[in-house]
């Protein structure tokens, strides 16, 4: 892997940036009807696929550690992985959107694209390179069949 920043740490930094935007730039916040309900839905949309993904990995006795994809022993392509190659990161993205909605912060228009860009460039692409080496043509076929995010 090119960088060794755990995805959860990247997520927490993004949440802190959203929180800072909410508290330090209150003029960049909105209050909309249904905002909290939408935040709860996005939170649920983040937790469910993230947990499903972890359960899929544990059931197949392969590593869940995103810092060591080369230790993967099984290529998981069914379950939630039929729809997204990165449901754990998609779950983090949904949770990030949930925080943004809950706080009503407009800093979301900067923080979320940066999160997606960073995760894609410095976590997902290096993971893909490692998994290509481990699983070869089987992984290449999976790459062509399933989208990176959604």
N, C-alpha and C positions, 0 to 999 in steps of 0.2 A: 504494500500500500504506500502511496506517496505521502499522505499526511496521516497523522495519528491523533486526530481530535475525535473523541467519541461522539457519535450522532446525538446522544442525549445532551452532551455539553453544548453542542451547536444549538439544539432546541432551547435549552435553558437561557443561553445568551440572547436568542431571538425573543423569548418571553420577557426577559429583562428589558430589552429595547422597546418592546410594546408597552411594558409597564412604565418605563421612563417617559415615553411619549404621552401616555395617559396622565401621569402626575406632573410632569414638567411642562407640558404643552397642552393645557386644558382647552385652549381655543381650537385645538385640532381634534376635538372629540364630538361625536354625535350621540344623540339619544333618540332612538327610534322605537315605535311600537313593536313589541315582539322580539326585541333585541336579546333579552335574556333567554327566551325560549329557543331562539335560533342558536345562541351560544351553546345551550345544553344539547341541542341536536348535533351540532358540529363536534362537540365533545364526545358524544356517544359514537358518532361516525368515526372518530379517531381511535377510541378505545377498542371497539369491537374488532375491526380488521387487524389492528395491532396485536391483540391477544390471539386472534385466530392464527396469525402468522407464527407467533411464538409457539403456540400449541402444535402447529404442523411440524416445526423444526424439532421440537422435543419428542414428538411421536415417532419421528424417523431417526432419532438419536444422532442428529447432526448439530454442528455448532450454531449457536444463536449470536455469538460474539462477532459484531460487525468489524472489529479490528483485525480479525484473523480469518478472512473468507477462504484462504488456502487450506484451512483445516476442515472444510466442508467434506462430508463423506457421502452425502446424498444430494442430488439435485431435486429440489421440491418444485413441482410444476402443476400440482393439482390443488384443489381447495381454493383458497383465496388467491393463490399464485396463478390461477388460470386467467385472472383479470388484471393483475398488476405484478410486475416483477419486484416491486418494492413496497409491499403493503405496510411494513413497519414504518417506513419513512412517510408514506402517505398518511398513516395514522398520526404521526407527529405534525404533519402539515395541517390536518383537520383540527388537532388540538390547538395549534397556533392560531388558526382562524377562530376557534372558540374563544380564546383569550381576547383576541382583537374585538370580536363582537361583544363580548361581555363588558369590556372597558369602553367600547365605542370609539376607539382610537383610530384616527386616519393615518397614523404612522404605518398601518398595515400595508399601505400601497408601496412602501419602501421595504419594510422588513420581510414580508412574505416573498416577494420576488428574489430578494437577496438570499433568503433561506433556501429556496428551490434551486437557485443558481449554485450556491455553495455546495449543497448536498449532492447535486448532480455532478459537478466538476471534481470535487475533492473527496467524495465518499462513493457515490454510485459508480462512476466510470472506473476508478481504481478497483472496486469490487468486481466489476464486470471483467476487467483484465485478468484478475486472479482466477475467477471462475472459468474463464475461457481456457486457462492453462490446466485447471483441474478436470473439467468435464468435456473439453474439446467440442466436437461437432454436435453433441447432444445439447450443449449450452447454446451454440450458434443457432440451432433450430428453434430453441426456446426464445432467443432474442428476436427472431423474425416473426414469431407467433404472438408474443405478448408485449404490450407497451411497457415502457419504463415506469411511468407514474400511473396513469389511468387511460 
